[in-house]
């Protein structure tokens, strides 16, 4: 069981930046995907950004050009750099790890960190 612990959330004005960090309790080297989801009040959880173990990244259209995901396997940490923040980016952000082995799929989740963007 991999534990994920997020940090870096907070309150920021529109146009500002935040960097979220997610530290894993075990090596993430072989984990298929590391990513960030978010859930705003009254909305479904959505995938914001992901990076596979080969370094390929994917982003939600709403954050392309503003958010950057990076994965540091040496530190077992994944980051989400968020620039040009908008009020609609306000949500709880969750770190996630998922993939599959020969025998089963797996997914692990952090507890979430609140990001609030004021207008």
C-alpha positions as CSV (number, residue, x, y, z in Angstrom):
1,X,0.0,0.0,0.0
2,X,1.6,3.3,-1.1
3,X,0.8,6.3,0.9
4,X,0.7,9.7,-0.7
5,X,0.9,13.0,1.2
6,X,0.2,16.3,-0.5
7,X,1.3,19.7,0.5
8,X,1.4,23.2,-0.9
9,X,-2.2,24.2,-1.1
10,X,-3.5,27.5,0.2
11,X,-5.2,30.8,-0.7
12,X,-3.9,32.8,-3.6
13,X,-5.2,35.7,-5.6
14,X,-6.2,35.3,-9.2
15,X,-3.1,35.4,-11.5
16,X,-0.9,34.0,-8.7
17,X,1.0,30.7,-8.5
18,X,1.2,27.7,-6.2
19,X,3.2,24.5,-6.3
20,X,1.7,21.3,-5.0
21,X,3.9,18.5,-3.8
22,X,3.1,14.8,-3.3
23,X,5.5,12.5,-1.5
24,X,5.1,8.8,-1.7
25,X,5.9,6.3,1.0
26,X,7.6,4.0,-1.4
27,X,9.5,4.2,-4.7
28,X,7.4,5.6,-7.5
29,X,9.9,4.5,-10.2
30,X,7.8,1.6,-11.4
31,X,4.4,3.2,-10.9
32,X,2.6,3.5,-14.2
33,X,1.0,6.9,-13.7
34,X,1.3,9.7,-11.2
35,X,-1.2,12.5,-11.4
36,X,-3.3,15.2,-9.9
37,X,-7.1,15.2,-9.7
38,X,-9.3,18.0,-8.4
39,X,-12.8,18.2,-7.1
40,X,-14.7,21.5,-6.7
41,X,-17.9,21.7,-4.6
42,X,-20.8,20.1,-6.4
43,X,-18.7,18.8,-9.2
44,X,-17.2,15.5,-10.2
45,X,-13.6,14.8,-9.6
46,X,-11.6,15.5,-12.7
47,X,-8.1,14.6,-13.9
48,X,-6.0,17.7,-14.1
49,X,-2.6,16.3,-15.1
50,X,-0.7,13.0,-15.3
51,X,2.7,11.8,-16.1
52,X,3.6,8.2,-16.9
53,X,6.8,6.4,-15.9
54,X,8.3,7.2,-19.3
55,X,7.8,11.0,-18.8
56,X,4.9,11.5,-21.1
57,X,2.4,14.1,-19.7
58,X,-1.2,14.8,-20.3
59,X,-3.3,17.8,-19.2
60,X,-6.9,18.8,-19.0
61,X,-7.7,21.4,-21.6
62,X,-8.7,23.9,-18.9
63,X,-5.1,23.9,-17.5
64,X,-3.0,23.5,-20.6
65,X,-0.3,26.2,-20.7
66,X,-0.8,27.1,-17.1
67,X,-0.1,24.0,-15.1
68,X,3.0,21.7,-15.2
69,X,3.4,18.3,-13.7
70,X,6.8,16.9,-12.9
71,X,7.8,13.6,-11.4
72,X,11.1,13.2,-9.5
73,X,11.6,9.4,-9.1
74,X,14.7,10.0,-7.0
75,X,12.7,11.8,-4.4
76,X,9.5,9.7,-4.8
77,X,7.7,13.0,-5.4
78,X,5.4,14.5,-7.9
79,X,4.8,18.2,-8.3
80,X,2.1,20.4,-9.8
81,X,3.2,23.9,-10.7
82,X,0.1,26.0,-11.1
83,X,0.5,29.5,-12.7
84,X,-2.0,32.1,-13.8
85,X,-4.5,30.7,-11.4
86,X,-8.2,31.5,-11.9
87,X,-11.1,31.4,-9.4
88,X,-12.4,28.3,-11.3
89,X,-9.3,26.4,-10.3
90,X,-10.6,26.5,-6.7
91,X,-10.9,22.8,-5.6
92,X,-9.5,20.1,-3.4
93,X,-6.5,18.7,-5.3
94,X,-5.7,15.0,-4.9
95,X,-2.5,13.2,-5.7
96,X,-3.0,9.8,-7.3
97,X,-0.9,6.9,-8.4
98,X,-2.3,4.1,-10.7
99,X,-1.3,1.4,-13.1
100,X,-1.4,-2.3,-13.3
101,X,0.9,-5.2,-12.7
102,X,0.6,-8.6,-14.3
103,X,-2.0,-9.7,-11.8
104,X,-4.0,-6.6,-10.9
105,X,-4.7,-2.9,-11.4
106,X,-3.9,-0.6,-8.5
107,X,-4.6,3.0,-7.5
108,X,-3.6,5.0,-4.5
109,X,-4.8,8.4,-3.3
110,X,-3.7,11.2,-1.1
111,X,-5.9,12.9,1.4
112,X,-6.2,16.1,-0.7
113,X,-5.1,19.7,-0.3
114,X,-7.3,22.7,-0.6
115,X,-6.5,25.3,-3.3
116,X,-8.6,28.5,-3.1
117,X,-8.2,31.3,-5.7
118,X,-9.8,34.6,-4.9
119,X,-10.9,37.0,-7.6
